[in-house]
Each structure stands twice: as C-alpha cells, then as structure tokens.
C-alpha cells in the first residue's frame, strides 16, 4: 500500500491481507496516510549472520599469509 502524491495504491497482496485480517489493512492504511509510523521489525538473525561473517573473514585472513594480487587482463 503506497500513497504517491494523492490516491493510495493497493497491491494484490494488500487485497489478500484485507481478506485475511482487516486490522492489518487498517494499520497499513494508517501508515500510508502518515497517521502512524511504520513498525520496527527486529532482524532476529542479524547477530548470527554477523558472527558467521566475522568467522569467515578471519578464516580468509588466516588461510594465506600473502594477499592475493589481481591483474587486469590485457586487451
């Protein structure tokens, strides 16, 4: 659901949401009108992803003592 310079535009998902839960549609409409702030949804997996990325980066740096050199192909 979007409000772009005037009328509110609905997507097929918005219509489906209305059939499933009219309260959800009411809340989304209030957000589109600027009457309510969009809710913050915490990313539950962000901390785990960060740990995995740090482990992966440290494994890359410990796997080789010399940095890789890349050259541009001629032509």
Gaussian input, Z-matrix of N, CA and C with variables (Angstrom, degrees):
# hf/3-21g

backbone

0 1
 N
 C     1     B1
 C     2     B2     1     A1
 N     3     B3     2     A2     1     D1
 C     4     B4     3     A3     2     D2
 C     5     B5     4     A4     3     D3
 N     6     B6     5     A5     4     D4
 C     7     B7     6     A6     5     D5
 C     8     B8     7     A7     6     D6
 N     9     B9     8     A8     7     D7
 C    10    B10     9     A9     8     D8
 C    11    B11    10    A10     9     D9
 N    12    B12    11    A11    10    D10
 C    13    B13    12    A12    11    D11
 C    14    B14    13    A13    12    D12
 N    15    B15    14    A14    13    D13
 C    16    B16    15    A15    14    D14
 C    17    B17    16    A16    15    D15
 N    18    B18    17    A17    16    D16
 C    19    B19    18    A18    17    D17
 C    20    B20    19    A19    18    D18
 N    21    B21    20    A20    19    D19
 C    22    B22    21    A21    20    D20
 C    23    B23    22    A22    21    D21
 N    24    B24    23    A23    22    D22
 C    25    B25    24    A24    23    D23
 C    26    B26    25    A25    24    D24
 N    27    B27    26    A26    25    D25
 C    28    B28    27    A27    26    D26
 C    29    B29    28    A28    27    D27
 N    30    B30    29    A29    28    D28
 C    31    B31    30    A30    29    D29
 C    32    B32    31    A31    30    D30
 N    33    B33    32    A32    31    D31
 C    34    B34    33    A33    32    D32
 C    35    B35    34    A34    33    D33
 N    36    B36    35    A35    34    D34
 C    37    B37    36    A36    35    D35
 C    38    B38    37    A37    36    D36
 N    39    B39    38    A38    37    D37
 C    40    B40    39    A39    38    D38
 C    41    B41    40    A40    39    D39
 N    42    B42    41    A41    40    D40
 C    43    B43    42    A42    41    D41
 C    44    B44    43    A43    42    D42
 N    45    B45    44    A44    43    D43
 C    46    B46    45    A45    44    D44
 C    47    B47    46    A46    45    D45
 N    48    B48    47    A47    46    D46
 C    49    B49    48    A48    47    D47
 C    50    B50    49    A49    48    D48
 N    51    B51    50    A50    49    D49
 C    52    B52    51    A51    50    D50
 C    53    B53    52    A52    51    D51
 N    54    B54    53    A53    52    D52
 C    55    B55    54    A54    53    D53
 C    56    B56    55    A55    54    D54
 N    57    B57    56    A56    55    D55
 C    58    B58    57    A57    56    D56
 C    59    B59    58    A58    57    D57
 N    60    B60    59    A59    58    D58
 C    61    B61    60    A60    59    D59
 C    62    B62    61    A61    60    D60
 N    63    B63    62    A62    61    D61
 C    64    B64    63    A63    62    D62
 C    65    B65    64    A64    63    D63
 N    66    B66    65    A65    64    D64
 C    67    B67    66    A66    65    D65
 C    68    B68    67    A67    66    D66
 N    69    B69    68    A68    67    D67
 C    70    B70    69    A69    68    D68
 C    71    B71    70    A70    69    D69
 N    72    B72    71    A71    70    D70
 C    73    B73    72    A72    71    D71
 C    74    B74    73    A73    72    D72
 N    75    B75    74    A74    73    D73
 C    76    B76    75    A75    74    D74
 C    77    B77    76    A76    75    D75
 N    78    B78    77    A77    76    D76
 C    79    B79    78    A78    77    D77
 C    80    B80    79    A79    78    D78
 N    81    B81    80    A80    79    D79
 C    82    B82    81    A81    80    D80
 C    83    B83    82    A82    81    D81
 N    84    B84    83    A83    82    D82
 C    85    B85    84    A84    83    D83
 C    86    B86    85    A85    84    D84
 N    87    B87    86    A86    85    D85
 C    88    B88    87    A87    86    D86
 C    89    B89    88    A88    87    D87
 N    90    B90    89    A89    88    D88
 C    91    B91    90    A90    89    D89
 C    92    B92    91    A91    90    D90
 N    93    B93    92    A92    91    D91
 C    94    B94    93    A93    92    D92
 C    95    B95    94    A94    93    D93
 N    96    B96    95    A95    94    D94
 C    97    B97    96    A96    95    D95
 C    98    B98    97    A97    96    D96
 N    99    B99    98    A98    97    D97
 C   100   B100    99    A99    98    D98
 C   101   B101   100   A100    99    D99
 N   102   B102   101   A101   100   D100
 C   103   B103   102   A102   101   D101
 C   104   B104   103   A103   102   D102
 N   105   B105   104   A104   103   D103
 C   106   B106   105   A105   104   D104
 C   107   B107   106   A106   105   D105
 N   108   B108   107   A107   106   D106
 C   109   B109   108   A108   107   D107
 C   110   B110   109   A109   108   D108
 N   111   B111   110   A110   109   D109
 C   112   B112   111   A111   110   D110
 C   113   B113   112   A112   111   D111
 N   114   B114   113   A113   112   D112
 C   115   B115   114   A114   113   D113
 C   116   B116   115   A115   114   D114
 N   117   B117   116   A116   115   D115
 C   118   B118   117   A117   116   D116
 C   119   B119   118   A118   117   D117
 N   120   B120   119   A119   118   D118
 C   121   B121   120   A120   119   D119
 C   122   B122   121   A121   120   D120
 N   123   B123   122   A122   121   D121
 C   124   B124   123   A123   122   D122
 C   125   B125   124   A124   123   D123
 N   126   B126   125   A125   124   D124
 C   127   B127   126   A126   125   D125
 C   128   B128   127   A127   126   D126
 N   129   B129   128   A128   127   D127
 C   130   B130   129   A129   128   D128
 C   131   B131   130   A130   129   D129
 N   132   B132   131   A131   130   D130
 C   133   B133   132   A132   131   D131
 C   134   B134   133   A133   132   D132
 N   135   B135   134   A134   133   D133
 C   136   B136   135   A135   134   D134
 C   137   B137   136   A136   135   D135
 N   138   B138   137   A137   136   D136
 C   139   B139   138   A138   137   D137
 C   140   B140   139   A139   138   D138
 N   141   B141   140   A140   139   D139
 C   142   B142   141   A141   140   D140
 C   143   B143   142   A142   141   D141
 N   144   B144   143   A143   142   D142
 C   145   B145   144   A144   143   D143
 C   146   B146   145   A145   144   D144
 N   147   B147   146   A146   145   D145
 C   148   B148   147   A147   146   D146
 C   149   B149   148   A148   147   D147
 N   150   B150   149   A149   148   D148
 C   151   B151   150   A150   149   D149
 C   152   B152   151   A151   150   D150
 N   153   B153   152   A152   151   D151
 C   154   B154   153   A153   152   D152
 C   155   B155   154   A154   153   D153
 N   156   B156   155   A155   154   D154
 C   157   B157   156   A156   155   D155
 C   158   B158   157   A157   156   D156
 N   159   B159   158   A158   157   D157
 C   160   B160   159   A159   158   D158
 C   161   B161   160   A160   159   D159
 N   162   B162   161   A161   160   D160
 C   163   B163   162   A162   161   D161
 C   164   B164   163   A163   162   D162
 N   165   B165   164   A164   163   D163
 C   166   B166   165   A165   164   D164
 C   167   B167   166   A166   165   D165
 N   168   B168   167   A167   166   D166
 C   169   B169   168   A168   167   D167
 C   170   B170   169   A169   168   D168
 N   171   B171   170   A170   169   D169
 C   172   B172   171   A171   170   D170
 C   173   B173   172   A172   171   D171
 N   174   B174   173   A173   172   D172
 C   175   B175   174   A174   173   D173
 C   176   B176   175   A175   174   D174
 N   177   B177   176   A176   175   D175
 C   178   B178   177   A177   176   D176
 C   179   B179   178   A178   177   D177
 N   180   B180   179   A179   178   D178
 C   181   B181   180   A180   179   D179
 C   182   B182   181   A181   180   D180
 N   183   B183   182   A182   181   D181
 C   184   B184   183   A183   182   D182
 C   185   B185   184   A184   183   D183
 N   186   B186   185   A185   184   D184
 C   187   B187   186   A186   185   D185
 C   188   B188   187   A187   186   D186
 N   189   B189   188   A188   187   D187
 C   190   B190   189   A189   188   D188
 C   191   B191   190   A190   189   D189
 N   192   B192   191   A191   190   D190
 C   193   B193   192   A192   191   D191
 C   194   B194   193   A193   192   D192
 N   195   B195   194   A194   193   D193
 C   196   B196   195   A195   194   D194
 C   197   B197   196   A196   195   D195
 N   198   B198   197   A197   196   D196
 C   199   B199   198   A198   197   D197
 C   200   B200   199   A199   198   D198
 N   201   B201   200   A200   199   D199
 C   202   B202   201   A201   200   D200
 C   203   B203   202   A202   201   D201
 N   204   B204   203   A203   202   D202
 C   205   B205   204   A204   203   D203
 C   206   B206   205   A205   204   D204
 N   207   B207   206   A206   205   D205
 C   208   B208   207   A207   206   D206
 C   209   B209   208   A208   207   D207
 N   210   B210   209   A209   208   D208
 C   211   B211   210   A210   209   D209
 C   212   B212   211   A211   210   D210
 N   213   B213   212   A212   211   D211
 C   214   B214   213   A213   212   D212
 C   215   B215   214   A214   213   D213
 N   216   B216   215   A215   214   D214
 C   217   B217   216   A216   215   D215
 C   218   B218   217   A217   216   D216
 N   219   B219   218   A218   217   D217
 C   220   B220   219   A219   218   D218
 C   221   B221   220   A220   219   D219
 N   222   B222   221   A221   220   D220
 C   223   B223   222   A222   221   D221
 C   224   B224   223   A223   222   D222

   B1=1.4409
   B2=1.5222
   B3=1.3030
   B4=1.4592
   B5=1.5215
   B6=1.3080
   B7=1.4541
   B8=1.5160
   B9=1.3304
   B10=1.4565
   B11=1.5196
   B12=1.3115
   B13=1.4722
   B14=1.5254
   B15=1.3103
   B16=1.4585
   B17=1.5088
   B18=1.3386
   B19=1.4703
   B20=1.5258
   B21=1.3094
   B22=1.4593
   B23=1.5242
   B24=1.3302
   B25=1.4577
   B26=1.5174
   B27=1.3211
   B28=1.4616
   B29=1.5146
   B30=1.3151
   B31=1.4636
   B32=1.5299
   B33=1.3183
   B34=1.4695
   B35=1.5319
   B36=1.3249
   B37=1.4689
   B38=1.5262
   B39=1.3330
   B40=1.4620
   B41=1.5284
   B42=1.3240
   B43=1.4625
   B44=1.5293
   B45=1.3173
   B46=1.4625
   B47=1.5260
   B48=1.3294
   B49=1.4627
   B50=1.5295
   B51=1.3491
   B52=1.4624
   B53=1.5274
   B54=1.3160
   B55=1.4660
   B56=1.5358
   B57=1.3296
   B58=1.4618
   B59=1.5266
   B60=1.3377
   B61=1.4631
   B62=1.5294
   B63=1.3144
   B64=1.4549
   B65=1.5275
   B66=1.3212
   B67=1.4681
   B68=1.5272
   B69=1.3253
   B70=1.4647
   B71=1.5307
   B72=1.3168
   B73=1.4598
   B74=1.5208
   B75=1.3178
   B76=1.4628
   B77=1.5215
   B78=1.3264
   B79=1.4586
   B80=1.5284
   B81=1.3286
   B82=1.4674
   B83=1.5270
   B84=1.3101
   B85=1.4569
   B86=1.5337
   B87=1.3251
   B88=1.4652
   B89=1.5224
   B90=1.3231
   B91=1.4674
   B92=1.5231
   B93=1.3313
   B94=1.4731
   B95=1.5259
   B96=1.3152
   B97=1.4711
   B98=1.5253
   B99=1.3359
   B100=1.4554
   B101=1.5195
   B102=1.3155
   B103=1.4663
   B104=1.5263
   B105=1.2978
   B106=1.4679
   B107=1.5196
   B108=1.3213
   B109=1.4605
   B110=1.5246
   B111=1.3294
   B112=1.4659
   B113=1.5258
   B114=1.3319
   B115=1.4672
   B116=1.5268
   B117=1.3119
   B118=1.4576
   B119=1.5134
   B120=1.3255
   B121=1.4548
   B122=1.5174
   B123=1.3040
   B124=1.4578
   B125=1.5264
   B126=1.3040
   B127=1.4583
   B128=1.5265
   B129=1.3160
   B130=1.4624
   B131=1.5240
   B132=1.3080
   B133=1.4572
   B134=1.5231
   B135=1.3192
   B136=1.4668
   B137=1.5222
   B138=1.3174
   B139=1.4634
   B140=1.5309
   B141=1.3132
   B142=1.4669
   B143=1.5222
   B144=1.3474
   B145=1.4635
   B146=1.5147
   B147=1.3238
   B148=1.4601
   B149=1.5224
   B150=1.3375
   B151=1.4762
   B152=1.5234
   B153=1.3256
   B154=1.4669
   B155=1.5281
   B156=1.3290
   B157=1.4649
   B158=1.5243
   B159=1.3210
   B160=1.4706
   B161=1.5243
   B162=1.3494
   B163=1.4731
   B164=1.5220
   B165=1.3188
   B166=1.4577
   B167=1.5216
   B168=1.3283
   B169=1.4670
   B170=1.5203
   B171=1.3220
   B172=1.4636
   B173=1.5193
   B174=1.3225
   B175=1.4654
   B176=1.5228
   B177=1.3299
   B178=1.4593
   B179=1.5231
   B180=1.3202
   B181=1.4619
   B182=1.5239
   B183=1.3227
   B184=1.4639
   B185=1.5274
   B186=1.3200
   B187=1.4630
   B188=1.5253
   B189=1.3225
   B190=1.4604
   B191=1.5190
   B192=1.3111
   B193=1.4558
   B194=1.5270
   B195=1.3085
   B196=1.4572
   B197=1.5285
   B198=1.3028
   B199=1.4568
   B200=1.5335
   B201=1.2852
   B202=1.4627
   B203=1.5197
   B204=1.3305
   B205=1.4451
   B206=1.5236
   B207=1.3138
   B208=1.4475
   B209=1.5080
   B210=1.2999
   B211=1.4574
   B212=1.5256
   B213=1.3152
   B214=1.4525
   B215=1.5058
   B216=1.3020
   B217=1.4588
   B218=1.5289
   B219=1.3132
   B220=1.4624
   B221=1.5251
   B222=1.2951
   B223=1.4502
   B224=1.4071
   A1=107.63
   A2=116.10
   A3=120.86
   A4=110.33
   A5=114.77
   A6=121.78
   A7=107.01
   A8=116.35
   A9=121.13
   A10=108.59
   A11=115.74
   A12=122.45
   A13=113.49
   A14=116.70
   A15=118.57
   A16=113.44
   A17=116.14
   A18=118.13
   A19=112.50
   A20=115.01
   A21=121.13
   A22=108.04
   A23=115.18
   A24=121.79
   A25=109.29
   A26=115.70
   A27=121.60
   A28=110.31
   A29=114.95
   A30=120.65
   A31=108.17
   A32=117.70
   A33=119.37
   A34=112.38
   A35=116.79
   A36=120.27
   A37=110.92
   A38=116.86
   A39=120.49
   A40=111.02
   A41=116.91
   A42=120.60
   A43=110.71
   A44=116.57
   A45=120.59
   A46=110.23
   A47=116.19
   A48=120.66
   A49=110.84
   A50=116.62
   A51=120.62
   A52=110.66
   A53=116.69
   A54=120.59
   A55=109.71
   A56=116.39
   A57=120.71
   A58=112.54
   A59=117.15
   A60=120.08
   A61=110.23
   A62=116.70
   A63=120.59
   A64=111.45
   A65=117.62
   A66=120.58
   A67=110.63
   A68=117.15
   A69=121.41
   A70=110.43
   A71=116.29
   A72=120.89
   A73=110.83
   A74=117.30
   A75=121.04
   A76=110.56
   A77=116.87
   A78=120.71
   A79=111.35
   A80=116.99
   A81=120.74
   A82=110.74
   A83=117.31
   A84=121.71
   A85=110.80
   A86=116.72
   A87=120.21
   A88=111.26
   A89=117.73
   A90=121.14
   A91=109.69
   A92=117.45
   A93=121.33
   A94=111.54
   A95=117.31
   A96=121.30
   A97=112.25
   A98=117.17
   A99=120.92
   A100=113.30
   A101=116.99
   A102=121.64
   A103=112.14
   A104=117.31
   A105=122.57
   A106=107.84
   A107=116.69
   A108=120.65
   A109=109.77
   A110=115.13
   A111=119.47
   A112=108.02
   A113=118.02
   A114=119.62
   A115=111.82
   A116=115.07
   A117=121.02
   A118=108.10
   A119=116.71
   A120=121.26
   A121=107.84
   A122=116.07
   A123=120.68
   A124=109.74
   A125=115.82
   A126=121.36
   A127=107.62
   A128=115.66
   A129=120.89
   A130=112.70
   A131=117.13
   A132=120.60
   A133=113.25
   A134=117.50
   A135=120.70
   A136=111.91
   A137=118.05
   A138=121.03
   A139=110.96
   A140=117.11
   A141=120.57
   A142=110.60
   A143=117.55
   A144=120.43
   A145=110.92
   A146=116.86
   A147=121.07
   A148=110.34
   A149=117.10
   A150=120.28
   A151=111.05
   A152=116.61
   A153=119.98
   A154=111.42
   A155=116.75
   A156=119.83
   A157=110.73
   A158=117.04
   A159=119.81
   A160=111.25
   A161=116.09
   A162=119.49
   A163=110.84
   A164=116.24
   A165=120.33
   A166=110.19
   A167=117.82
   A168=121.10
   A169=111.31
   A170=116.69
   A171=118.10
   A172=111.14
   A173=118.11
   A174=119.80
   A175=110.59
   A176=117.53
   A177=120.57
   A178=110.84
   A179=116.14
   A180=118.74
   A181=111.65
   A182=118.08
   A183=119.66
   A184=112.04
   A185=118.53
   A186=120.51
   A187=112.90
   A188=117.68
   A189=118.85
   A190=109.22
   A191=115.29
   A192=119.13
   A193=111.68
   A194=117.46
   A195=122.30
   A196=109.35
   A197=117.48
   A198=118.23
   A199=110.92
   A200=116.62
   A201=120.81
   A202=109.29
   A203=115.44
   A204=120.03
   A205=108.59
   A206=114.53
   A207=120.39
   A208=107.94
   A209=116.16
   A210=119.08
   A211=108.60
   A212=114.41
   A213=119.31
   A214=110.11
   A215=116.40
   A216=117.90
   A217=110.07
   A218=115.99
   A219=119.32
   A220=109.42
   A221=115.06
   A222=117.35
   A223=112.85
   D1=126.72
   D2=-177.23
   D3=-136.17
   D4=148.05
   D5=174.02
   D6=-116.17
   D7=101.99
   D8=-178.35
   D9=-115.00
   D10=100.25
   D11=177.43
   D12=49.51
   D13=52.10
   D14=175.02
   D15=132.01
   D16=-109.97
   D17=-173.84
   D18=-69.59
   D19=149.79
   D20=178.21
   D21=-85.02
   D22=130.37
   D23=-178.43
   D24=-99.54
   D25=130.50
   D26=179.08
   D27=-104.01
   D28=145.24
   D29=175.36
   D30=-104.59
   D31=165.73
   D32=174.87
   D33=-56.04
   D34=-34.39
   D35=178.25
   D36=-64.01
   D37=-37.68
   D38=178.18
   D39=-62.43
   D40=-40.72
   D41=179.07
   D42=-67.24
   D43=-39.04
   D44=176.96
   D45=-64.25
   D46=-43.72
   D47=179.07
   D48=-59.84
   D49=-37.56
   D50=179.70
   D51=-63.36
   D52=-42.13
   D53=179.57
   D54=-64.90
   D55=-39.31
   D56=-177.49
   D57=-77.70
   D58=-40.43
   D59=-174.16
   D60=-155.20
   D61=103.64
   D62=-178.18
   D63=-66.46
   D64=-29.33
   D65=178.59
   D66=-64.90
   D67=-40.68
   D68=177.13
   D69=-59.45
   D70=-41.20
   D71=178.55
   D72=-65.57
   D73=-39.68
   D74=178.04
   D75=-61.73
   D76=-44.77
   D77=179.24
   D78=-64.65
   D79=-42.80
   D80=179.40
   D81=-64.48
   D82=-37.54
   D83=177.93
   D84=-65.08
   D85=-40.66
   D86=177.13
   D87=-63.65
   D88=-37.52
   D89=176.70
   D90=-65.84
   D91=-45.01
   D92=-179.35
   D93=-62.91
   D94=-33.70
   D95=179.40
   D96=-81.08
   D97=-9.91
   D98=-178.44
   D99=84.17
   D100=12.31
   D101=-179.49
   D102=-83.16
   D103=-17.70
   D104=-176.27
   D105=-142.71
   D106=144.63
   D107=176.43
   D108=-76.84
   D109=147.83
   D110=176.34
   D111=-65.54
   D112=133.45
   D113=-177.22
   D114=-68.07
   D115=146.65
   D116=176.12
   D117=-85.06
   D118=127.06
   D119=176.90
   D120=-111.59
   D121=115.31
   D122=-179.11
   D123=-69.13
   D124=139.33
   D125=176.97
   D126=-87.01
   D127=104.21
   D128=-175.08
   D129=-66.07
   D130=-23.44
   D131=-174.72
   D132=-100.57
   D133=2.00
   D134=-176.16
   D135=-62.13
   D136=-43.61
   D137=-178.70
   D138=-64.32
   D139=-41.92
   D140=179.16
   D141=-65.14
   D142=-40.99
   D143=178.31
   D144=-63.03
   D145=-41.37
   D146=-179.81
   D147=-62.51
   D148=-43.75
   D149=177.90
   D150=-60.89
   D151=-44.21
   D152=179.82
   D153=-64.03
   D154=-40.68
   D155=179.44
   D156=-64.73
   D157=-41.31
   D158=179.16
   D159=-64.62
   D160=-42.18
   D161=177.42
   D162=-61.88
   D163=-43.35
   D164=-178.77
   D165=-64.29
   D166=-44.72
   D167=179.65
   D168=-63.80
   D169=-40.21
   D170=179.16
   D171=-69.03
   D172=-32.55
   D173=176.93
   D174=-68.28
   D175=-33.29
   D176=177.10
   D177=-67.63
   D178=-43.50
   D179=-177.52
   D180=-71.58
   D181=-29.17
   D182=-179.86
   D183=-86.18
   D184=-15.41
   D185=-176.49
   D186=-77.85
   D187=-23.11
   D188=178.45
   D189=-138.16
   D190=137.92
   D191=-179.37
   D192=-83.62
   D193=-21.74
   D194=179.80
   D195=-109.61
   D196=135.60
   D197=176.18
   D198=-68.18
   D199=148.83
   D200=178.37
   D201=-72.95
   D202=142.32
   D203=176.46
   D204=-110.88
   D205=131.07
   D206=179.16
   D207=-112.10
   D208=140.28
   D209=176.49
   D210=-123.33
   D211=152.36
   D212=177.76
   D213=-77.83
   D214=139.04
   D215=175.10
   D216=-67.29
   D217=142.16
   D218=179.57
   D219=-79.81
   D220=148.16
   D221=176.66
   D222=132.46

